[in-house]
C-alpha cells in the first residue's frame, strides 16, 4: 500500500503532466472564497452560481470517507478514493476541477457526482456533452459542468462522457487499453 504522501505526490504529478501537455487554455488553480470544501470526499464541495446561489457537488466513491490532504487552500488531494484512483481537486476562479487520476486497469470506469441544487435550478443537457445549471424561472444558465475529457500518460485521448440520472451525474471513462495513469477532468464553473 502506498503511503498517503507518496500517493498525493503521484496523483499531482500525473495531473500536472497532462495539464501542461494540454496547453495554457486550461483554467488555473486559484483561491476562491465562494468555494467551500468538505473534509472528506463524501462531503464534496459547495460552488457558486452566477446568480449568487450555491450548488453542492458530491463525490460518491467506494472510499467516500477518504480525508482530503490539503496541499494549499486551493488544492487538495483525495488519495485512494476508489480502487487505483485518486482525485486532485482544484479551486478555480469560477468553480472547481475534480481531476480524477486512474492508476490501473482495476480502477472503476464510472464516477458518480451527486448534485444538490437550490430551488428553481435544474441540470440541462447540452449538445457538447456537458450540463448547464439553469435558473428555471428565467431560463438563464447560472453554472456549467463542462463535457469531460480524459487523457492517458501517452497524451492520447481516452473516451469520457456523462450520463444523468435524476441529479446524479456519472462520468464514464473507457480506460481499458490505455497507458496509465489516465487523467479525467470534470470541470464546473459559474
N, C-alpha and C positions, 0 to 999 in steps of 0.2 A: 504494500500500500504506500502511495506517495505521501510525503509529508505535506501538510497543508500549504506551507510557504512555497515549497517547490511546485506544487500544483498551481498556485496562483501565478507564479513566475512563468510557468509553461503556458498557461492559458493566455496571459497577457502578451507573451512573445508571439504566439501563433496569431492572435488577433491583430497585433501591431504589424506583422509582416504582410498580412493580407490587406490591411487598410492602406499601408504605404504603397503597395502594388496597385491598388485601385485608383490612386491619384488624389489630387488636392481638392476635389469637389465634395469630399466626404464631410458630413457635419463634425465639427470639432468638439471635443470634450470641453465643458465649461461649467463653472458653478452656476446654479440657477436656484434661487431661493423659493421658487414656486414648485419645485420638485421635492417630494418627500418620500424617502426610502424607509421601508420596514427593516427590522433587524435580521429577519430570516427570509429565505426565498419565498415561502408561502405568504409572507406579509406583502410582497410585491412593492409597488411604487404608486404614489399619487402624482398625477401630471396635470398641468394646466390646459385649459381650452382658451380659444381666442375671446370668448365672452365672459371670462372670469370664473367659470365653473371648474370643477376638478373631475378627473376620470381616474379610476383605480384599475391598474393592470396587475393581475396576479401572476405568479409563476407556479404552475401546477406540475410538479415533478415527483418522482418516487422518493426523493430525499428532500422534500419541501421544507424540512426543519433545518436545513443547512444554513448556518450563520454566515453572514457576509464578512469578508475580510475587507475592511475599509482601508484602501490604499491612500486616498485623499478624499475630500468631501465630494468630489465629482466622479469618483471611480471606486467601484467595489467589485470584488470577485467572489463568486459562489463556487467553491471547489467541490466537485463530486455531487452536483445537483441531481444527476442520474448516472446510469452506468456509462463509463467512459465519456462523461460530459461535464464540462464546466461552463459557467456563464460569466462574462465580463460585462458589467453593467456600467454604462457611462451616462452622466447627465450632460445634456447639450443645451444650447441657448433656448431651444423651443420645446424640449422634452427629454426623451431617453432613447438609448440604444441598448438592446439586450443581445450582445454578441454571444452566440451560442457556439462553443468550441467542442467539436466532436472528435474524440481521440482514436476511435477504433470501430471496427465493424459490429461490435456488440452493443453500441450505443443505439438508443431508440431512433426511430425515423419520424416521430411525431412529438411535438412540444406544445402543451396547452397553455394559453394565456387568457384566463377569465377576465372579462371587462365588467366593471361596475360603473354604470353611467348614471349621472344625475337625471332627475325627472325632466322630460322634454328632450332628451338626447337619444340618438339611436345610431347604430352602426349601419352603414350603407355600402354595399359592394361597389367597387369602381372597376372600370374596364382594364385598368393596369394590373389588377390582381390584389390591390390593397383595399383598405376600408376607410371611408370618411366617417368622422363623428359629426353627425348632422343635428342641428337645432330644428326640431320638428315644426315648431310654430312659424319660424322664418325661412326654413329651407336652407339656411346658411351652413357651410362647412366650418366647424369650430376646432377641428383637430383631424389628424390623418395618421393612420397606420400604413406606411408605405409598403408596397409589394416587397416581399423578402428577396434577398439574393443569397447565394451560397457559393463558396469557392474552396477548392482543395489546396493542398500545400504546393501543388504544381501550378497554381493560379488558373486552373481550369474551372469553368462554371459547373456548378452542381445544381440540378433541378430542385427548386424550392417554391412552395406555394402555400396559400392559406385556404382553409375551409372554415366556415362559420356554422356553429350550432348554438342557437339562442344568442347569448352574449359571450360565448367562448370561441375564441379564435385559435385554431390549431395550425401551427406551422408544420408542414411536412417537408422533410429533407431527404431526397433519394440519394443517400451517400454510398450505396453499395458500389464497390469497384473504384471508389475514389482513393486518392493518396491522402493519408491522414497527417496532420489534423485537417478537418473541414471546419470552416467558419461560416455560420449563417447569421444574418443580421435583420432581426425585426427592429424597425425604427419608427417611433411615434414622435410627432411634432405638432404643435398647435398651429 
